[in-house]
Amino acid sequence: MTGRIIKGIAGFYYVSAEDGSVYECKAKGIFRKQKVKPLVGDCVEIEVIDPVEQTANVVKILPRKNALIRPAAANVDQAMVFFALKDPDPEGGLLDRFLIMMGRQHIPVFICFNKKDIADDRDTAHWRELYASCGYDVLTISAGTREGTDAVIDRLRGKTTVVAGPSGAGKSTLTNLMQSGVHMETGELSRKLGRGKNTTRHCELIALGDDTYFCDTPGFTSLDLPVMEPEELQQYFPEFAPYEPFCRFKGCSHIHEPDCGIREAVKDGKIYQERYDNYCRFYAELQDMKRRRY
């Protein structure tokens, strides 16, 4: 029988099967030998052990169209990068890391900023315009008052969407709004740390309708860059592309070379300084990773 993994926790995989049942499954030992781990979103074949208790074994993972490591999910159509506008304030470096990670996997992405109702209008406009200027689709919503949530639901329809972002942004609140049958724990913000408590402890694929799935994931406050050459980084900053032809040198790193089209665009206000600063920081980080590899 075939099905799809909708949740994985403590070595158990919960599979929504073609017969309409959800089976609690263990993965066969062969996966450990092959160093392959089943992921939420995987389409699998299962071998039923007890049809009454609805237990089974996962015996085969069907071919994936993609797989993410963090958050750990497979066969997604798009990603929603989900940040709060306030409590906690957005951290552009972390947001850009998410965008790079999704770009590296060739997964379409849109950005959703939550808590519009408690944020300053100027701050809201700044974050929206910053990422819209880079070519990203940006939504600003308030899950608490339901403002803008219909636009989110429209973008999810007919797709499997993984949502990724920091703790405290309100992902679980949004999930509760979209699926009345799922009541996820929502936690108070950690006053001491200035960031949310991690209330989602595992990935879970939530059905929202025909062919529509929402993959909620644990929130986190740090993220390593994917392994790549430093020279590859610029392709994940799409706002650079129009100005690269104005660089004097082919293969310009946009860090220290003279007559750099990117640096001129930053100076002229055509590229946001904070995005460029993150690019320089990430470039140095990748150079350091490369030195340590070799």
N, C-alpha and C positions, 0 to 999 in steps of 0.2 A: 504494500500500500504506500502511496506517496502523500506527502504533506509538507507543511512549512513550519519551521521553528519560529515560535512567537515569543518565547522567553527562555533564557538560560540562566540557571542559578545553582550554585553549589554542586556542580557536576551533573545536574539533571537538565534535560531539555524538554520543553513542552511543545508538542507538535500538533498543530491544527491539521487534521487529516482529511482525506477526500470523502470519508464517510460521515463527516460532520462532527466527529468527536475530537477531543483534545487528549492526547496520550502523554503520560509522564514517561520519559525515555532516558536510558543510559546510552552512551556511545560505545560501540564495539572497540575492543583493544587495538584493532588494526589502525585506527586513526592515530593513536599515540605512536605506534611504530612508524607511521608515515609522516609524523609530525604535522598532522592536519587537525585543526580544532573546529568543530561545528560552530557556526555563528548564527545569531538571530537574523532571520531573513533567508536563511538557507532553505532551498527546496531539497527534500530528502526522501529516501525510501526507508520505511520502518518495517520491522518484523514484530507483530503483535505477540505478547507473552500471555496476557490475561485480558480478554475483552470486557470482562465485568469490572475489574479494577482499573481498566484502561492504562495498562502498562505495556511498554514495548522497548525495543532496541533500535537505535539508528544504525542501519547497516550500509547506507551509501549516501554520500553527498552529491547531488546532481550538479552539473557545471554551473559555475557562478558567472555573472556578467561583470561583477566587481566585488571588492571586499575592502572594508575599512578596518584598520587596526585600532584606532581610537577616535571615535567610539567604535566598538567591535560590532559590525553589522555587514550583511551581504545583500546583494541584489537590490540596491536602492536606485531610485530614479532621479532623486534630487536631494539636496540638503537645505535645511533652514538653519542659518546661524542666528542664534537667539540670545540677545543681550538686553539688559535693563538700561534705561536712560538715567536711572537714579536708584540708589539703595539696592545693589551697588552701582557706582558710576561705571560707565564703559571703560574698558582697558583696551586701547587701540592695538597694542602689541599682540595681545592674546587673540583679538578678533582677526587680525591680519594672519596670524598663524593658522587659524581655522580655514581661512580663505585659501591659503597656500596649500594646505593639506587636501582640501576638496578639489582644487585645481589640478593638483598632482594626480588625482584619481580620475580626472575628466568627468567629475560629477557636477551638473548644473547646480547653482547655488543662488539663494536669495537671502537677504538680511532682514531680520525682524527685530525692531527695538520696542521693548515693552515698557510699561509704567509711564506712558505719555502724560497721564493725568496728574502726576506729582513732579514732573520735570519742568524746568524752565524752558519757555518757548524758544529762546535763542539757542540753548544747548540742543534741543530737539532738531532745530533747523540745521545747526552745524553738523551733527552726525549724519543726518539724512543727505545733506548736500555733499559732504565729504565723500561718501561711498557712491552716491549717484553719479558724481563727477568721474568716478573710476569705471562706470558702466554697469554697476551692480543694481539689481532690482531691490529697492529698499521700502519696507513698510514700517510705519510707526503706529503702535496700538496701545491699548490699555486692557489687559485681560481682566483686571478687576472690575472695570465698568462695561466691558464687552465692546468698547469703541474700537472699530477697525478689525474685529475678529472675523467678520464675514469675508473680508478680503483674503485673510489667511486661509480660510476653508476653501475658497475658490482655487487658490494655488495648489492645494493638496489634492483636490479631486482627481481620481483616476490614477494616482501615483503612489509609490512607496517613498515616503519622505523621512529621512533621518534628521532629527533635531539635535543640535550640538551647541553648547554654550556653558557659561559658568554657573556655579551654584547661586541660588538666590534671584535669578533673573525672572522666575515665574513660569518655567516650563510646565510644572505640574499643575499649576492653576489653569493654564491654557488647555492642557489635556483634559482636565475635569470638565471644562466648558464644552469641549468638542465631543466627548463621549460620556454620556450620562451613566453608562454601565461600568465605567472605570472610575474608582475613587482613589486617587493616589494621595499619599501623605503630603501635606504642604507644611513647611517649617517656618518658624520665625527667623528673621535675619540675625546672624551672629553680631551683636553690638561690638564686642571686643575686637573681632577681626575685620569688621566692615564688609563682610561678604556672607553669602547665604550658607546655611547648613545644607549638606548634601542629602536631600530627602529621597532621591531616586537612586537605588543602590544596584540596579541591574538594568540592562537593555530589555525593552519589551516592545513587541510589535502589536499595535492596537488597531483593530479593524474599525474604520469609520464609515464604511459603506462599500458598495461594489467596487472592487479593485482599488480601494483607497486604504492605505495603511500609514500609520504614524509611528515612527520608531523613537520612543523616548529613551533617553540615555542619562547616565549619571553626570552631574555637573562637575567641572573641575576648573582649577585656577591656574594651571600651567600646562604647557604643551610643547614638546620638542619638535623642531623642524624635521621634515622628512629628509632622509639621506639623499643628497644630490650635489652636483658640482656648484660652486658659488656662481659660476657664469650662467647657470640655468635660472637663477632666482628672478631675474628681471621679467621673464615671461609671465610671472604670476602677479605682476604689477601692471595691469592692462593700460593704465593711463600713461605709461611710458612710451607706448608704441608710436604715437604720432610725432614724438620729438626725437626718437632715435636716429632718423636720417640726418639730423643736424649735428650729430657727433662727428668730430674730425677723424677719430680713429675707429676703424672696424674692430668689433669686439670690445668696445669701450665698457669699462666696469661701472661707469657713472659715479665713481668714488673720488678719484683724484686727478683724472686726465684733464688737460686744458681743452677749451672749446667743446665742452660736453653739452649736447642739446637738452639732456634731462636736467642738469644743474641750472642751466639758463631758464628752463621752464619753471623750476622751483623758485628761482630768484624773481621771476616775473609774476609769480602767484598763479601760474597755470596748473601746477601740481602742488598739492598740499604738503607743507613742510613736514608735518607729523608722519605722513606716509613715507616720505623720502627718508626721514630719520629712522623709521623702522626698517626700511630697506637696507640702509647702511649698517644698522645693528645686526640684522640677520645675515648680511654678507660676511661680516667679521666672524659671526658665530659659525657659519659654514666653512670658512677658511680654517678656523680652529679645529672643527670636526675633521676636516681633510688632513690636517697636519697629524692629528692623533691616529688617523687610520693608517697613515703611511710612515 
